[in-house]
Amino acid sequence: MRPSIPRSSLAALFATAALALTAPVAMAAAPTPAAVAVAPDAALGARVDKVIDSALADHRLVGAVVLVARDGKVVYSRAAGLADRETGRPMTTDAIFRFSSVTKPFVSAAVMRLVQDGKLSLTDPVTKWLPDFRPKLADGTEPKITIGQLLDHTAGLTYGLAEPASHPYHTLGVSDGVDQSGLTLDENLRRLGQAPLSFAPGSAWRYSLAIDVLGGVLEKATGKPLPEVVAETVTQPLGLKDTGFVARDAARLTTPYINAQPQPARMTENMDVSLGSTAVRFAPSRATDPTAFPSGGAGMVGTASDVLTFLETIRKGGAPILKASTVAEMMQDHAGVQAATQGPGWGFGYGWAVLDDPAVANTPQKAGTIAWGGVYGHNWFVDPKSGLTVVLMTNTAFEGMNGQVTRELRDAVYGR
């Protein structure tokens, strides 16, 4: 995501299309961990090291894991800085991060697996699965919202963290999925359904709680809890042991921080962190709380290497979790370049932003690049034409999501 993106576009909330890291995937057996660069690129490594060292020295980041894969081989892998500053615990390549919106591609892939298997259709109305989810337009009319519109964020929903305190999402107590609300998933969706839509479905694009709604759809369509659905369709087939909705090994969780002067401040529970004229409410305890509702848009945790393995699976065509034709559909721009999802030149597919015009976006990435990130401080991209997958996972919001380091890292990878 880019700085200075209008609040109405909402891309400025969870991601940036300027960075990336990656790791190789073993398709027939367990995926190869990305802890070590198997084909190091010394020149690229020197450029990326400079970027990361500068971000740490300037106190823009506390810690980070950076992975870069080219043509399926990890050419750069580094854990830098601290996982916990106060105890001096160093960052490690197997550190576990709170994903925030890095969750969305995993859940979107689970949705598309059910579409591929004929259990869902992109044209299904959401009411087929959630009969009581019937948000209305400002004039009181009740439009049809489809599964496809939820996937590409054209359903008319928004995010509370993108709206002022007077917005209905706040007055209704709707959770964005990164706070501790005490709500169940069903109750959160019930509240969300009481708020008016921002626009007629299909008429515009706005980053939103749509993937949380799809989490509810997945539960109803399968009769299983969302974490189980995602595990069966995505993480287990890929051998991603550390990725889920609750940290498997809490001792490896990174401590989250927020950008502040003279150095980042440690994040506290249900802390409101300013994001322009609005704020994000964070609750780090969600990562270890099995009673917190599973947020399909922001609730997962995992390692950088797991993210890389998933993204490399997508880059290679989706096997064993998705067909190549399904992945191709996910990587198409369904929102239109006018959505400017990460700034000019970017549209949106199913799970991520899609680069339509590199010249307009002023990026060295090739057309067809997919990218996104997360408010806890993450950024990733996949450039299929260049064979690149880049993953940046940090414990510092919001620098690791859309700060200076994301653009510098992108340019260092390309030698720009």
Secondary structure, 3 states (H helix, E strand, C coil): CCCCCCHHHCHHHCCCCCCCCCCCCCCCCCCCCCCCCCCCCHHHHHHHHHHHHHHHHCCCCCEEEEEEEECCEEEEEEEEEEEECCCCEECCCCCEEECHHHHHHHHHHHHHHHHHCCCCCCCCEHHHCCCCCCCCCCCCCCCCCEHHHHHCCCCCCCCHHHCCCCCHHHHCCCCCCCCCCCCCHHHHHHHHHHCCCCCCCCCCCCCCCHHHHHHHHHHHHHCCCHHHHHHHHHHCCCCCCCCECCCCCHHHECCCEECCCCCCEECCCCEEEEECCEEEEECHHHHHCCCCCCCCCCCCEECHHHHHHHHHHHHCCCCCCCCHHHHHHHCCCCCCHHHCCCCCCEEECCCCEEECCHHHHCCCCCCCCEEEEECCCEEEEEEHHHCEEEEEEECEECHHHHCHHHHHHHHHHHCC
